């Protein structure tokens, strides 16, 4: 849904960021800003800043930042549209009605109908479970250790033994055969005609992040096959992009998810107090699952079955999660098969101990790999380390790769240097890197140092926000085009336009960006720490130096891009640069 800039600004204007965030974080006023403990990472001293003047928040610890929309998107895991709608409702702003095309109306109508049918089916299954006919199913669940509140919370139910009970019930509620079929609740064949997909099973409603029933899982209570039966994919149910239990786990304050294999594992963990447990829906973990998880956490603890199949599943999941930027650890369940059995036998406290002792996902993979080699023989250990080196190549970031090399070297008692050389050698052999080119030392060769120009650009933007009265002095020397990073340049263009009209609104600038990561970066531009200066003279000199650095860098970039034949253009840039050679040449006054 698209909302106009005017509507978005009205919603933002009527939701003061301090008032909104105060509902989530305890804030205390310090100077012109409010501070509290950051809700996005664990900390003991308050580094989370909220500015009523800027209508922005920023954490100097973890870098989280943005406006009131960003906060709801990050904290409540909402989309931008959902954040706008939630804040509009809070402030009493009436949003425009959605104007769908005919095709879109039909699609939305079908989705709404299927959601209604699934909701009605879930109510029916729950009623059957609580009836006398469902007594044996209810006993099955309680015998497995589930409490009444847990059964109700997860909406568990029972599908009766008759082959078409649900179908007849839904038809009596006015739903068409075609819609019931599209919801995945019935099958048809020549021998049986129309019959329910689920019968004589304990039922697990599957909900999306908004707690809407989108499908079902059914489990037999005996030895029949298949043990679990899931809804087919429909227009509202995509098993590769949904996780069981996510509607509850998404609000967890823990920084990681416990990723399980089965529904009962998730339910048992939630009942034991581990409300950050989720599971894939009868399928192996996919990139879609990983992308969904990344919206909520950046770390996952795998609690897969302790058998060989569970180990293989964990080994497959680790690189998928790594590719999505999620770090992994593996919890060992031995001597029990899964979290459900573990909790029943050893309890929540021991499971917490297993969480604390969880093995790093990459190192777990090496631990499993060990079993294929004889590490007591020189040949076996060499072959193992070569394979370990190949796996270490997968870490593209040098710092992270070196940290893992040190860890592996320590565990397997080899020197860090020799393992680094082996990793480099295996990378070349596997065609993943070019051989290092060693240059001879030459006299007069200089190493280019970091000039801090990006920091200077950030400082200048922060100064413009904090002291807008300096704008017309800065504008004489620095234009938006002088900001060399595309994001910085875009921000400067909008900021300059606001300052020209006298309508400064840092929070509104964020509405021009759609990604949370962009919001963080823009927020950092307006919250760069500036050294406290005691005198006006020191402030003027510092600002002059920042302006000169930004302008010089801009001129250098233009010189590099200049056509070599453009002598006149080159001379103009040289003259322009000559005017900025030292502090004191500008006229800045505080």
VOGU-901095 format. One line per field, with one value per residue (C-alpha): x, y, z. Coordinates in pm, whole numbers, plus 32768, in hexadecimal, padded with zeros to 4 digits. Example, Ala and Ser with C-alpha at 12.3 -4.5 7.8 and 13.67 -1.06 7.14 Angstrom:
X 84CE:8557
Y 7E3E:7F96
Z 830C:82CA
This chain:
X 8000:8086:8047:8095:81B4:80B2:7FFC:8141:81B8:806A:807F:81E8:819E:8081:8154:8262:8387:83D1:8268:8262:83B1:8364:825D:8376:84AD:84D9:856F:8616:8653:87BE:87F8:8728:8705:8675:8743:86F2:876C:876B:8651:8717:8849:88AA:8957:8988:89BC:88C4:8943:87ED:879D:864C:8638:84ED:8588:85FE:84DE:85E1:8684:87E9:88B0:8A1E:8A5E:89CD:8981:8806:875C:863C:84F1:83AC:8355:84AB:8481:833D:83CF:84FC:8456:8305:8390:8291:82A6:82AD:813D:80DE:819F:80EA:7F9A:7FE5:8057:7F32:7E44:7EFF:7EE3:7D84:7DF4:7D05:7DC5:7D3F:7C7E:7D34:7CCB:7D04:7CED:7BE7:7CF3:7D89:7C2E:7BED:7D3F:7D10:7BAF:7C2B:7D3A:7C41:7B51:7C5E:7CCE:7B65:7B43:7C86:7C1D:7ACD:7B7B:7C63:7B38:7A91:7BC4:7BEB:7A7C:7AA3:7BD2:7B0C:79DD:79A4:79FB:7B55:7BA0:7CA9:7D5A:7D51:7DDD:7EF1:7F5D:7F4F:800B:811C:8135:806B:7FA5:7E48:7EC6:7FC9:7EC4:7DEA:7F09:7F73:7E0A:7E44:7D21:7CA2:7C28:7B1B:7B15:7A02:7A89:79C0:795D:7A1E:79A9:783B:786D:7912:7803:7700:77B3:777E:78D5:78E5:7983:7A7D:7AF1:7B11:7BE5:7CBF:7CF5:7D90:7C95:7BF6:7C5E:7B94:7BB5:7AD2:7AC9:7A7F:79EF:7A28:7AD2:7B92:7D09:7D34:7C83:7CC8:7DF3:7E5F:7E5B:7F5C:7EE2:7FFD:7FF5:80A6:815C:800F:7F74:7E8F:7E57:7EEE:7F04:7F0C:7FE9:7F48:7FEF:7F79:7F5A:7FD1:80C6:8013:80CF:8113:814A:811C:803F:804C:7F67:7FC7:804A:7F35:7F20:7F41:802E:8195:824C:83A1:8357:82AB:831E:824F:823B:82C0:8182:81E8:8364:8378:8332:8445:8543:8653:8752:8737:863C:863A:8601:8558:84E5:8389:824C:8256:83BC:834D:821E:82E1:83EF:82F1:8241:8392:83CE:84A0:83B6:84B2:8485:8416:8415:840F:82C9:8310:8425:859B:8612:8612:86A6:8544:853C:8691:861F:84EA:85B9:86A9:8589:857E:86CE:8835:8885:87E7:8818:87CC:8712:86EE:86C8:8803:87EF:88AC:8790:8785:88FD:88EB:87D0:88A1:89CD:88EF:8855:899B:8A14:88B3:889B:8A01:89B0:8893:8980:8907:89FE:89AC:89E9:8984:88E7:892D:87FD:88AB:8845:86EE:8676:85D4:857B:8424:84BE:85DA:84F5:8414:853B:863A:856F:859A:86C9:879B:8728:87A2:88F0:88F9:88B4:89DE:8AB8:8A42:8B4C:8B9B:8AF8:8C39:8CFC:8BDE:8C07:8D7A:8D26:8C49:8D54:8E56:8DA4:8E0A:8F7F:9080:910B:920A:92C4:938D:92E9:918A:91BF:9258:9131:903D:90E9:90E6:8F6D:8F4E:901C:8F2F:8E0D:8EC2:8EDA:8D60:8D97:8DC0:8E03:8F76:8F4B:8E3E:8F0A:9040:8F77:8EF9:9054:90D6:8FB8:8FEF:9167:9138:9041:910C:9262:9307:93B2:92D9:93D7:93E9:926D:9256:934F:9289:9145:91EE:927E:9130:9086:917B:915D:8FE1:8FE7:8F52:9078:919B:92FF:9384:9460:958B:960F:9777:97B1:97F9:987F:9788:9659:9543:9416:92D0:923E:90CD:9080:8F40:8E76:8D3F:8D4F:8D6F:8C3A:8B79:8BF1:8B83:8A24:8A05:8A74:896B:885F:88D1:891B:8844:889C:89EF:8950:897F:8AED:8B31:8A66:8B5C:8C6C:8BC8:8AAF:89F4:8AC1:8BFB:8B88:8C31:8B60:8A13:894A:89F5:89B7:8844:8820:88D9:87F6:86BB:8755:87C4:8667:85CC:86BF:867A:8506:853A:8482:858F:8511:8621:851E:846D:85AF:85A5:8458:8519:85C1:851A:861E:865A:87D2:87B4:86F1:880B:8911:884E:8811:8988:89C8:88FE:8997:8B0D:8BCA:8C6D:8D86:8D1A:8DC5:8DD1:8DFF:8D5A:8EB0:8EEC:8D96:8DD0:8F27:8E9E:8D80:8E6D:8F4A:8E1E:8DA6:8F03:8F25:8DD0:8E0B:8F6D:8EF5:8DDE:8ED3:8FBE:8E9F:8E40:8FA9:8FBA:8E7B:8EEA:8F3A:90BA:908A:8FBE:90E1:8FFA:8F25:905B:90E5:8F9B:8F9F:910B:90B1:8F83:905A:9167:9071:903E:91A1:9196:90A8:9063:9017:8EA1:8DB9:8CF5:8C5D:8B9B
Y 8000:8159:8286:83E7:84AB:8596:847A:83DD:852C:856A:8418:8455:85B7:853F:842D:84D2:83E0:8413:83C1:828C:81FC:8247:8136:803C:80CC:8186:82D5:83E3:8546:85AE:8701:8723:85A9:847B:8346:81E0:807A:8011:7F18:7E8A:7E08:7DB1:7EC9:7F3E:80B2:8181:81D3:81E3:834E:83DD:8543:85FE:8714:8629:8530:841D:8313:8293:8196:81EE:8085:7FB4:80BC:8084:81C2:825D:830E:829F:81BC:8115:80D0:800F:7F59:7EE7:7EAB:7E1D:7D83:7E3B:7E9D:8013:8009:7F56:8057:8176:80CE:8087:81EC:827B:81B8:8231:839D:8389:83D5:834E:82A6:82A5:8171:8077:8093:7F3B:7EDA:7DD2:7CC3:7D35:7D3F:7BD8:7B65:7C19:7B8D:7A28:7A51:7AE0:79C0:78B6:7958:794F:77E0:7783:7846:7794:7642:768A:76D9:7599:74C2:7562:7522:73B7:738F:7412:7339:71D6:7150:71ED:716B:7074:718A:7272:715A:7121:728E:729B:7151:71FB:72FF:741F:74FD:757E:76E3:766D:75AC:76E2:77D1:770A:76BC:7544:7471:7324:72B1:71A4:7044:7085:70DC:7215:72B5:73F7:7417:73F8:74F1:75F6:75CC:7609:774F:77C2:7781:76F6:75AA:7661:7748:7626:7570:76A6:76B4:7557:74B5:73B3:72B4:7214:70C9:6FDB:6ED3:6FAE:70EA:721D:71D8:7299:72B0:7288:717C:70C8:71A6:72A0:73F0:750A:7655:7706:7880:799A:7AB2:7B67:7A37:79E3:786F:7825:76A7:7570:7453:730E:71FA:7095:700A:6EAE:6E16:6E70:6F1C:7031:7097:7206:728A:73FB:74DC:74FC:764C:7747:78B9:78FE:77E3:77C7:76D5:774C:78AE:786C:77DC:772B:77F6:7938:79F6:79CF:79C3:7B0A:7BD2:7B2A:7C0F:7B08:7B4F:79F4:78ED:777F:76CD:7578:7465:7419:74C2:740C:7483:75ED:75C5:7512:761E:7739:768C:7671:77E8:77E6:78C6:7901:77A4:7774:7656:762C:759E:7436:749C:74D4:7632:7715:7866:78EC:7879:7915:7A60:7A5A:7A11:7B30:7C24:7BCE:7B4C:7B25:79E7:788C:7762:761E:7520:7411:72A0:71FC:70DA:70C7:716A:728D:72BA:72C4:73C2:749D:748A:74F6:7613:76B5:7734:77A3:7877:78F4:7966:7A37:7AD6:7A08:7969:780C:772D:75C3:753C:73CE:7307:71C8:70E2:7145:7162:72BA:73EB:7359:721E:72E6:73DC:72C4:7204:730A:744B:75B8:7602:74F3:7565:76C3:7627:7582:76D4:7769:7645:7650:7610:7712:769F:769D:75E7:74EF:749D:7459:7382:72AB:72AB:7220:70CF:709B:70B3:700E:713C:7063:7028:713D:70F0:70F4:723A:72DF:7276:72F3:7446:746E:743F:752B:762C:760F:765A:7782:781F:7859:797B:7A9F:7BA1:7B8F:7BE0:7AD7:79D6:7A1A:79F6:78A2:7839:7889:77C5:7693:76A2:76A7:7584:74A2:750A:7599:76E8:7809:7871:7717:76FE:7859:77ED:76AE:7775:785B:7730:7678:77B7:77CF:765C:766E:779D:7884:7971:79E7:79A7:7AC7:7BB7:7C24:7D7D:7DDE:7EFF:8043:8185:829F:81BE:8249:819B:8253:82A3:82BE:8432:842C:84DF:840D:845D:85CD:85B7:8515:861F:8732:869E:867D:87E6:885B:87A2:8817:897F:89D3:8B43:8AEE:8A79:8BB6:8BCE:8A60:8A76:8B78:8A70:8915:88A3:8753:86E3:86F9:85CC:84A9:8386:835D:8336:8464:8530:84D9:8534:867D:86D8:86A5:8751:8881:889E:8894:8999:8A7E:8A7B:8A8F:8944:8867:8704:85FA:84E9:853A:8502:8392:8368:8384:8237:80E2:7FF5:7FD8:7FD5:8122:81B0:8148:81E9:832F:833E:8317:8441:851C:8493:849E:84E4:863C:8690:878F:88DC:89E5:8B2B:8BC7:8BE3:8A6B:8A1C:8B03:8A6C:8908:894F:89F4:88BD:87DA:88B2:88BA:873F:86FF:87FD:8785:861F:868E:874C:861E:853F:8636:864A:84CE:84CC:85ED:85B6:85D2:86BB:87B2:8898:89BA:88E8:8860:89C0:8A32:890E:8957:8AC3:8A59:8970:8A78:8B54:8A43:89E9:8A4A:8AA7:8C1B:8C4B:8C1A:8D06:8C38:8CE1:8C3E
Z 8000:7F9F:8081:8013:80AE:8146:81F9:8275:82FA:83A9:8456:84BC:8535:8614:86B6:8787:878B:88FE:8959:887B:88E8:8A56:8A39:89FA:8A9E:8BE6:8B81:8C51:8BDB:8BC3:8B27:89EB:89B4:8A66:8AB9:8B15:8AF2:8985:8936:8810:88CB:8A30:8AEA:8C50:8C14:8B4E:89EF:8946:88F2:888B:880D:8814:8744:862F:8663:8644:871B:870D:87D8:87FF:8862:8745:863F:8637:85C9:850D:8539:85DD:84B4:84C2:8634:8604:84D6:85A3:86F5:8689:8546:8471:8305:82BA:8256:8397:8464:83B6:83F5:8564:85A8:84E3:85C2:86F8:8690:85FE:849B:8395:827D:8118:80AC:7FD3:7E68:7DD1:7C64:7C11:7C04:7D4E:7DEE:7D82:7E04:7F4F:7F68:7F34:803B:8134:80F5:8120:8265:82E0:8282:8334:8469:8468:8439:855F:863C:85CC:8615:876E:87BE:8753:8837:8963:8916:8991:8837:8851:89AE:8938:8873:89A1:8A7B:8979:8998:8B13:8B29:8A61:8B72:8ADC:8BC9:8B84:8B58:8A5A:8992:8989:893A:8808:87A6:8791:8716:8699:8542:856F:84E0:83E4:828C:8240:838C:8356:81EE:8253:8370:8290:8187:8296:82E5:817F:80E5:7F85:7F29:7E4B:7F62:8058:7F54:7F1D:8096:807B:8167:8080:7F79:7E63:7DAD:7CED:7E00:7F30:7E93:7F6E:80BC:81C7:81A2:831A:83E7:852E:8577:867F:85CF:85E1:854B:8492:84BB:8408:84BE:84EB:859A:8475:8431:82DB:82E7:83C0:842A:8497:8566:8586:86E8:868B:8595:8451:8338:82F3:845D:8404:82EE:828D:81C3:8055:7FE0:7F99:7F48:80C0:8124:80AC:818F:811A:8193:82DF:842C:8532:8673:85D6:862F:879C:8781:86BF:87FB:88C3:8964:893B:8829:878B:8717:8777:862C:864E:8565:85EF:866A:87BA:87F2:87C7:88A8:89BC:89B8:89C8:8AEA:8B9D:8B73:8A34:896F:8859:87C0:8654:8558:83E0:8359:82FA:820C:8218:826C:813A:80DD:8102:826B:82AA:8215:82F4:842B:83D4:8401:8573:85EE:8577:8636:8634:871D:8665:873B:8635:8689:870D:8615:84CB:8407:84FC:84E4:8367:837C:8463:8378:8255:831C:8391:8239:81D7:8310:82E4:8181:8213:8310:843A:852A:85AB:86D5:8703:8844:888E:8903:8972:8A10:898C:8828:881F:88F8:894F:89E7:8A83:8B38:8BBC:8C4C:8CB7:8CD0:8C6F:8D49:8CA6:8B4E:8BA3:8BFD:8AA6:8A04:8ABC:8A4B:88DF:87D7:86CB:8585:84B9:85CA:85EE:847E:84B6:85E3:8505:83F4:84EC:84EA:837E:83C9:84A9:855F:8614:84CD:8420:82D1:8364:8420:82EB:8213:831B:8337:81BC:81BB:82E5:8223:80FA:81E2:827D:8123:8133:8226:8136:8245:829C:840E:843C:8378:844A:858C:851A:84AC:860A:86A9:85CA:85FD:8776:8778:8693:871A:85E2:85BB:8548:843F:83A2:8394:82F5:81EA:81AF:8187:8089:7FCF:7FC0:7F45:7E22:7DD3:7DD1:7CED:7DF2:7E08:7D39:7DB4:7E83:7DBF:7E8D:7E38:7E74:7F5D:7EA5:7F2E:7F4E:7F3B:8017:80AC:8086:81D8:8233:8217:82E3:81D6:8213:8384:832B:8250:836E:8463:8375:8352:84CC:84F5:83FD:84C3:8619:85B1:8480:84AB:8412:82CD:81FD:8263:820F:80CE:8042:803B:8033:7F4D:7F5C:7E2F:7F07:7FD3:7F23:7FAC:7EF8:803B:80D9:7F9E:7F98:8107:80CC:7FA7:8079:81A8:80E0:804B:81A7:822D:8104:8156:82CD:8306:83A0:83EA:840E:844D:8307:8245:82A8:81F3:80AB:80F9:810C:819F:8317:82D8:8220:8348:8430:8351:8327:849F:84D6:83EF:84D9:8619:85D8:8718:8703:87F0:88F2:88B3:89C0:8901:87D1:872E:8752:86C0:8596:8552:856D:847D:8385:8389:834A:8228:818C:81A7:8109:7FF4:7FA5:7F88:7E9F:7DC1:7DB7:7D46:7C32:7BBF:7B9E:7ACF:79F0:7882:7862:773A:7809:786D:78BF:79A9:7A54:7A8E:7B28:7C1C:7C77:7CBC:7D88:7E56:7E85:7F3E:8047:80A7:8215:832F:834D:81DE:821A:82D0:83CF:84FD:861B
